[in-house]
């Protein structure tokens, strides 16, 4: 696969937020003293009167966002994923989820790829935490283009939204004419031998794996599942039916409570099929460079290829 430009999805979020701010005066940004890291700072420079820093107090961020939404504003609340979803979970549940307020939680630095920040900051439980809140829309973009269009879709959606964004620059593979739809997966690579369903940074790894498998005569279908809740059951069932009843999920998240379990639930209820889940295997991360961590935890194309071959040989 040829080299492509790389952009961090948190950068994409900042750009999209400024565009929304110019379009709608109801859009406001709230952060926990991390405007530089979450990229809400670019919104703050463009619209200083609509940018609010609550300090290192994530519960206050979410409570403030709830209050603003109740007043008719459209708040985008940001912090690191670990603290936005972990520290502030009860506030999100009771003040945003229970009341179904129109708050957009866009959390950066999600997953193991935070790298050297270590286990305390590597949030690999956020999908599970947010999926558990009734009515919460949960999404994770795979590249810059999808991230920008996902943020726009979140703005247009009336209700609570959680979007996980990444720290590191990742390859951009979508064209600008790509149309993102909430709750819909997309087939990026056709195949009938096995299906690989992924999201976030793992989608590019899945595409690389599919290309390598193709050279060995194995045809893998790659599905990017940007929306984790609600999951696209139709595309999952079609993959199970058309790819030999073999599905691999790949995510930068724990195998507990994330994309893999969402896919497993669909298969159990609608079309039983065999499943292998690639992700953190119920363990915490540790400090290290992103590239090395991805390999150490099997979140790379090599492990996807290995898993696919073993699966097909069973």
The 8 nearest C-alpha neighbors of each residue, nearest first, counted from 0:
[[1, 207, 2, 210, 206, 3, 211, 208],
 [2, 0, 3, 207, 4, 172, 170, 210],
 [1, 3, 0, 4, 170, 5, 171, 172],
 [4, 2, 170, 1, 171, 5, 172, 0],
 [3, 5, 170, 171, 6, 2, 169, 172],
 [4, 6, 170, 169, 168, 171, 3, 7],
 [7, 5, 168, 169, 143, 8, 170, 4],
 [168, 6, 8, 167, 10, 9, 169, 166],
 [7, 9, 11, 10, 143, 164, 165, 146],
 [8, 10, 12, 11, 7, 164, 165, 107],
 [11, 9, 13, 8, 12, 7, 38, 14],
 [12, 10, 8, 14, 9, 13, 143, 147],
 [13, 11, 9, 15, 10, 14, 16, 147],
 [12, 14, 38, 16, 10, 11, 39, 15],
 [13, 15, 11, 17, 12, 16, 10, 18],
 [16, 14, 12, 18, 147, 17, 13, 11],
 [15, 17, 19, 13, 18, 14, 12, 20],
 [16, 18, 20, 42, 14, 19, 15, 21],
 [19, 17, 15, 21, 16, 20, 22, 14],
 [20, 18, 22, 16, 17, 21, 23, 15],
 [21, 19, 17, 23, 22, 18, 26, 16],
 [22, 20, 18, 19, 23, 17, 24, 46],
 [21, 23, 19, 20, 18, 24, 26, 17],
 [24, 22, 20, 25, 21, 26, 19, 18],
 [23, 25, 26, 20, 22, 21, 27, 72],
 [24, 26, 72, 23, 73, 27, 71, 20],
 [27, 25, 73, 24, 20, 74, 23, 72],
 [26, 28, 74, 49, 50, 73, 75, 25],
 [29, 27, 75, 50, 74, 76, 51, 49],
 [30, 28, 51, 76, 52, 50, 75, 77],
 [31, 29, 77, 52, 32, 78, 76, 53],
 [30, 32, 54, 55, 53, 33, 78, 52],
 [33, 31, 54, 55, 52, 30, 34, 53],
 [34, 32, 36, 31, 35, 37, 30, 78],
 [35, 33, 40, 39, 37, 38, 36, 32],
 [36, 34, 38, 33, 40, 37, 39, 41],
 [35, 37, 33, 38, 34, 107, 39, 9],
 [36, 38, 34, 39, 107, 35, 33, 9],
 [39, 37, 13, 40, 35, 34, 36, 41],
 [38, 40, 34, 42, 41, 13, 37, 43],
 [39, 41, 34, 43, 38, 42, 35, 44],
 [40, 42, 44, 43, 39, 38, 13, 45],
 [41, 43, 17, 45, 39, 40, 44, 46],
 [44, 42, 47, 40, 50, 46, 41, 45],
 [43, 45, 41, 42, 47, 46, 40, 50],
 [44, 46, 42, 43, 47, 41, 17, 20],
 [45, 47, 43, 49, 48, 44, 42, 50],
 [48, 46, 43, 50, 49, 44, 45, 42],
 [47, 49, 46, 50, 43, 51, 27, 45],
 [50, 48, 27, 47, 46, 28, 51, 43],
 [49, 51, 28, 43, 47, 48, 29, 27],
 [50, 52, 29, 28, 53, 30, 49, 27],
 [53, 51, 30, 54, 32, 31, 29, 50],
 [54, 52, 31, 60, 30, 51, 56, 59],
 [55, 53, 32, 31, 56, 52, 30, 57],
 [54, 56, 31, 32, 57, 53, 33, 30],
 [57, 55, 59, 54, 58, 31, 53, 60],
 [56, 58, 60, 59, 87, 31, 83, 55],
 [57, 59, 87, 61, 60, 56, 62, 90],
 [58, 60, 62, 57, 56, 61, 63, 53],
 [61, 59, 57, 63, 58, 62, 53, 64],
 [60, 62, 64, 58, 63, 59, 65, 91],
 [61, 63, 59, 65, 64, 60, 58, 66],
 [64, 62, 66, 60, 65, 61, 59, 67],
 [63, 65, 61, 67, 62, 66, 74, 68],
 [66, 64, 62, 68, 63, 67, 95, 94],
 [67, 65, 69, 63, 68, 64, 62, 70],
 [66, 68, 70, 64, 69, 72, 65, 63],
 [67, 69, 72, 71, 65, 70, 66, 101],
 [68, 70, 66, 67, 71, 65, 100, 72],
 [71, 69, 67, 68, 72, 66, 65, 73],
 [72, 70, 68, 69, 67, 73, 25, 101],
 [71, 73, 25, 68, 67, 70, 74, 26],
 [74, 72, 26, 25, 68, 27, 102, 101],
 [75, 73, 27, 102, 64, 28, 26, 72],
 [74, 76, 103, 28, 104, 27, 29, 102],
 [75, 77, 29, 104, 30, 28, 74, 105],
 [78, 76, 30, 105, 106, 104, 29, 75],
 [77, 79, 106, 83, 31, 30, 80, 107],
 [78, 80, 107, 106, 108, 81, 82, 83],
 [79, 81, 106, 83, 109, 82, 107, 84],
 [82, 80, 122, 85, 79, 120, 83, 84],
 [81, 83, 86, 85, 80, 84, 79, 57],
 [84, 82, 80, 78, 87, 81, 79, 85],
 [83, 85, 88, 82, 87, 80, 81, 125],
 [86, 84, 82, 88, 81, 87, 83, 125],
 [85, 87, 82, 88, 84, 83, 57, 58],
 [86, 88, 58, 90, 85, 83, 84, 89],
 [89, 87, 91, 84, 85, 90, 86, 92],
 [88, 90, 92, 91, 87, 93, 86, 94],
 [91, 89, 93, 94, 92, 87, 88, 58],
 [92, 90, 95, 88, 89, 94, 93, 96],
 [93, 91, 96, 89, 90, 95, 97, 94],
 [92, 94, 97, 90, 91, 95, 96, 89],
 [93, 95, 90, 91, 92, 98, 65, 96],
 [96, 94, 91, 100, 98, 99, 65, 97],
 [95, 97, 92, 99, 98, 93, 91, 94],
 [96, 98, 93, 99, 95, 92, 94, 133],
 [97, 99, 96, 95, 100, 94, 93, 92],
 [100, 98, 96, 97, 95, 158, 159, 101],
 [99, 101, 95, 98, 158, 102, 159, 68],
 [100, 102, 158, 159, 68, 157, 73, 99],
 [103, 101, 159, 74, 100, 68, 104, 75],
 [102, 104, 75, 160, 159, 76, 161, 105],
 [105, 103, 161, 76, 75, 160, 77, 106],
 [106, 104, 162, 77, 161, 163, 76, 103],
 [107, 105, 80, 163, 77, 78, 79, 164],
 [106, 108, 164, 79, 165, 109, 80, 37],
 [109, 107, 166, 165, 79, 113, 80, 164],
 [110, 108, 80, 122, 165, 107, 164, 163],
 [111, 109, 123, 122, 121, 112, 251, 252],
 [110, 112, 121, 113, 114, 284, 251, 123],
 [111, 113, 289, 114, 110, 167, 166, 293],
 [114, 112, 111, 108, 121, 116, 166, 110],
 [115, 113, 289, 112, 288, 287, 116, 286],
 [114, 116, 286, 287, 117, 288, 113, 289],
 [117, 115, 114, 120, 286, 113, 118, 121],
 [118, 116, 286, 285, 115, 119, 120, 121],
 [117, 119, 284, 285, 121, 120, 283, 286],
 [118, 120, 117, 121, 116, 122, 81, 284],
 [119, 121, 118, 117, 81, 122, 116, 113],
 [122, 120, 118, 111, 110, 113, 119, 117],
 [121, 123, 81, 110, 109, 124, 120, 80],
 [122, 124, 252, 110, 253, 125, 121, 111],
 [123, 125, 127, 122, 126, 253, 128, 252],
 [126, 124, 128, 127, 123, 84, 129, 122],
 [127, 125, 257, 129, 128, 124, 130, 256],
 [126, 128, 256, 130, 257, 125, 124, 129],
 [129, 127, 125, 131, 126, 130, 124, 84],
 [128, 130, 131, 126, 132, 127, 125, 135],
 [131, 129, 127, 132, 128, 126, 228, 137],
 [130, 132, 129, 128, 127, 133, 135, 126],
 [131, 133, 129, 130, 135, 92, 134, 96],
 [134, 132, 135, 131, 96, 130, 97, 92],
 [133, 135, 132, 136, 96, 99, 159, 158],
 [136, 134, 159, 133, 132, 160, 137, 96],
 [135, 137, 160, 228, 161, 159, 134, 138],
 [138, 136, 161, 228, 227, 162, 226, 160],
 [139, 137, 226, 162, 227, 225, 161, 163],
 [138, 140, 163, 225, 162, 199, 198, 226],
 [141, 139, 146, 199, 225, 145, 142, 138],
 [140, 142, 199, 200, 198, 202, 145, 139],
 [141, 143, 171, 145, 144, 140, 146, 8],
 [144, 142, 146, 8, 11, 145, 171, 6],
 [145, 143, 147, 146, 142, 173, 148, 175],
 [144, 146, 148, 140, 142, 147, 143, 149],
 [147, 145, 140, 149, 143, 144, 148, 8],
 [148, 146, 150, 15, 144, 149, 11, 145],
 [147, 149, 151, 145, 150, 146, 152, 179],
 [148, 150, 152, 146, 151, 147, 145, 153],
 [149, 151, 153, 147, 152, 148, 146, 154],
 [150, 152, 148, 154, 149, 153, 155, 147],
 [153, 151, 149, 155, 154, 150, 148, 156],
 [154, 152, 150, 156, 151, 155, 149, 160],
 [155, 153, 151, 152, 156, 150, 103, 157],
 [154, 156, 152, 153, 151, 157, 150, 158],
 [157, 155, 153, 154, 158, 152, 101, 160],
 [158, 156, 101, 155, 159, 154, 153, 100],
 [157, 159, 101, 100, 99, 156, 160, 102],
 [160, 158, 102, 101, 135, 100, 103, 99],
 [161, 159, 136, 103, 135, 104, 137, 102],
 [160, 162, 104, 137, 105, 136, 103, 138],
 [163, 161, 105, 138, 139, 137, 104, 106],
 [162, 164, 139, 106, 109, 105, 107, 138],
 [165, 163, 107, 9, 8, 106, 109, 108],
 [166, 164, 108, 107, 109, 8, 167, 9],
 [165, 167, 108, 7, 113, 107, 9, 168],
 [166, 168, 7, 165, 169, 112, 113, 6],
 [7, 167, 169, 6, 5, 166, 170, 8],
 [168, 170, 5, 6, 7, 167, 171, 142],
 [171, 169, 5, 4, 3, 172, 142, 6],
 [172, 170, 142, 5, 143, 4, 173, 3],
 [171, 173, 170, 174, 142, 3, 203, 144],
 [174, 172, 171, 144, 177, 175, 145, 142],
 [175, 173, 176, 177, 172, 144, 171, 145],
 [174, 176, 177, 144, 173, 178, 145, 148],
 [175, 177, 174, 178, 173, 144, 179, 148],
 [178, 176, 175, 174, 173, 179, 144, 145],
 [179, 177, 176, 180, 148, 145, 175, 174],
 [178, 180, 148, 177, 149, 145, 181, 152],
 [181, 179, 183, 182, 178, 152, 149, 184],
 [182, 180, 183, 226, 179, 152, 149, 225],
 [181, 183, 226, 229, 231, 230, 180, 184],
 [184, 182, 231, 180, 181, 185, 226, 224],
 [183, 185, 224, 223, 231, 222, 225, 234],
 [186, 184, 223, 222, 187, 183, 224, 234],
 [185, 187, 222, 188, 221, 223, 189, 184],
 [186, 188, 221, 222, 185, 189, 223, 220],
 [189, 187, 221, 220, 186, 190, 219, 206],
 [190, 188, 220, 219, 221, 187, 186, 191],
 [189, 191, 220, 219, 218, 192, 188, 193],
 [190, 192, 242, 193, 241, 218, 219, 220],
 [193, 191, 242, 218, 219, 243, 190, 217],
 [192, 194, 242, 219, 245, 191, 246, 220],
 [195, 193, 220, 246, 219, 221, 242, 238],
 [196, 194, 247, 221, 248, 246, 220, 222],
 [197, 195, 248, 222, 221, 223, 247, 249],
 [198, 196, 249, 202, 223, 248, 250, 224],
 [197, 199, 202, 224, 223, 225, 141, 201],
 [198, 200, 141, 140, 201, 139, 202, 250],
 [199, 201, 202, 141, 203, 198, 169, 204],
 [202, 200, 204, 199, 203, 250, 198, 197],
 [203, 201, 205, 198, 197, 204, 200, 199],
 [204, 202, 206, 205, 201, 200, 207, 170],
 [203, 205, 300, 201, 207, 202, 206, 299],
 [206, 204, 202, 208, 203, 207, 300, 201],
 [205, 207, 203, 209, 208, 204, 202, 210],
 [208, 206, 204, 210, 205, 209, 300, 203],
 [207, 209, 300, 205, 211, 206, 210, 304],
 [210, 208, 212, 206, 211, 207, 219, 213],
 [209, 211, 213, 207, 208, 212, 206, 214],
 [212, 210, 208, 213, 214, 209, 207, 215],
 [211, 213, 209, 217, 215, 214, 210, 208],
 [212, 214, 217, 216, 210, 215, 211, 218],
 [215, 213, 212, 211, 216, 210, 217, 209],
 [216, 214, 212, 213, 217, 211, 218, 210],
 [215, 217, 213, 214, 218, 212, 211, 192],
 [218, 216, 213, 212, 215, 219, 192, 214],
 [217, 219, 190, 192, 213, 191, 216, 212],
 [220, 218, 190, 193, 209, 194, 192, 191],
 [219, 221, 190, 189, 194, 188, 195, 193],
 [222, 220, 195, 188, 187, 186, 194, 196],
 [223, 221, 186, 196, 185, 187, 195, 224],
 [222, 224, 197, 185, 198, 184, 225, 196],
 [225, 223, 184, 198, 226, 197, 222, 227],
 [224, 226, 139, 140, 138, 198, 223, 227],
 [225, 227, 138, 182, 224, 228, 137, 230],
 [228, 226, 230, 138, 137, 229, 258, 225],
 [229, 227, 230, 137, 136, 226, 130, 138],
 [228, 230, 182, 227, 226, 231, 136, 137],
 [229, 231, 228, 227, 232, 182, 226, 261],
 [232, 230, 183, 233, 182, 234, 184, 229],
 [231, 233, 235, 234, 230, 265, 236, 262],
 [234, 232, 236, 235, 231, 237, 238, 230],
 [233, 235, 237, 236, 232, 231, 238, 184],
 [236, 234, 232, 238, 233, 237, 239, 231],
 [237, 235, 239, 233, 238, 234, 232, 270],
 [236, 238, 234, 240, 239, 235, 241, 233],
 [239, 237, 235, 241, 236, 240, 242, 234],
 [240, 238, 244, 236, 237, 242, 241, 272],
 [241, 239, 237, 238, 244, 242, 236, 243],
 [240, 242, 238, 239, 191, 243, 237, 244],
 [243, 241, 191, 193, 192, 238, 239, 244],
 [242, 244, 245, 192, 241, 193, 240, 239],
 [243, 245, 239, 272, 242, 240, 273, 246],
 [246, 244, 273, 193, 243, 274, 242, 239],
 [247, 245, 194, 274, 195, 193, 273, 275],
 [246, 248, 275, 195, 274, 276, 194, 196],
 [249, 247, 196, 276, 259, 197, 195, 277],
 [250, 248, 277, 197, 278, 201, 276, 196],
 [249, 251, 278, 252, 201, 197, 198, 277],
 [252, 250, 110, 278, 201, 111, 298, 123],
 [253, 251, 123, 250, 278, 279, 110, 124],
 [252, 254, 279, 255, 123, 278, 281, 280],
 [253, 255, 278, 279, 280, 257, 259, 256],
 [256, 254, 253, 257, 281, 260, 127, 259],
 [255, 257, 127, 260, 254, 126, 253, 258],
 [256, 258, 126, 127, 259, 260, 255, 254],
 [257, 259, 261, 260, 227, 262, 250, 248],
 [260, 258, 262, 248, 261, 257, 276, 263],
 [259, 261, 263, 262, 258, 257, 256, 264],
 [262, 260, 258, 264, 259, 263, 257, 265],
 [261, 263, 265, 259, 260, 264, 258, 266],
 [264, 262, 260, 266, 265, 261, 267, 259],
 [265, 263, 267, 261, 262, 266, 260, 268],
 [266, 264, 262, 268, 263, 267, 269, 232],
 [265, 267, 271, 270, 263, 269, 264, 268],
 [268, 266, 271, 264, 265, 269, 263, 270],
 [267, 269, 265, 266, 264, 270, 271, 263],
 [268, 270, 266, 265, 267, 271, 236, 232],
 [269, 271, 266, 236, 272, 267, 268, 239],
 [272, 270, 266, 267, 269, 273, 268, 244],
 [273, 271, 244, 266, 239, 270, 245, 274],
 [274, 272, 245, 244, 246, 275, 271, 239],
 [273, 275, 246, 247, 245, 272, 276, 263],
 [274, 276, 247, 248, 246, 277, 273, 306],
 [277, 275, 248, 259, 247, 249, 278, 254],
 [278, 276, 249, 248, 250, 275, 298, 254],
 [277, 279, 254, 250, 253, 252, 251, 249],
 [278, 280, 253, 281, 254, 252, 282, 296],
 [279, 281, 282, 254, 278, 253, 255, 277],
 [282, 280, 279, 253, 254, 255, 283, 278],
 [283, 281, 280, 279, 284, 253, 123, 254],
 [284, 282, 118, 285, 281, 279, 123, 121],
 [283, 285, 118, 111, 282, 117, 121, 286],
 [286, 284, 117, 118, 287, 283, 115, 114],
 [285, 287, 117, 115, 114, 116, 118, 284],
 [286, 288, 115, 114, 292, 289, 285, 291],
 [289, 287, 114, 291, 290, 115, 292, 286],
 [288, 290, 114, 112, 292, 291, 293, 287],
 [291, 289, 293, 292, 288, 294, 112, 114],
 [292, 290, 294, 288, 293, 289, 295, 287],
 [293, 291, 295, 289, 294, 290, 296, 287],
 [292, 294, 298, 290, 296, 291, 295, 299],
 [293, 295, 297, 291, 292, 296, 299, 298],
 [296, 294, 292, 293, 297, 291, 298, 290],
 [295, 297, 294, 293, 298, 292, 279, 278],
 [298, 296, 294, 302, 295, 299, 293, 277],
 [299, 297, 293, 296, 294, 278, 302, 201],
 [300, 298, 301, 204, 302, 297, 294, 293],
 [299, 301, 204, 208, 303, 302, 207, 205],
 [302, 300, 304, 303, 299, 305, 208, 297],
 [301, 303, 305, 304, 297, 300, 299, 306],
 [302, 304, 300, 306, 305, 301, 307, 208],
 [305, 303, 307, 301, 302, 208, 306, 300],
 [306, 304, 302, 308, 303, 307, 301, 309],
 [305, 307, 303, 309, 304, 308, 302, 310],
 [306, 308, 310, 304, 305, 309, 303, 311],
 [309, 307, 311, 305, 310, 306, 312, 304],
 [310, 308, 312, 306, 311, 307, 305, 313],
 [309, 311, 307, 308, 312, 313, 306, 245],
 [312, 310, 308, 309, 313, 307, 193, 245],
 [311, 313, 309, 310, 308, 307, 306, 305],
 [312, 310, 311, 309, 308, 307, 245, 273]]
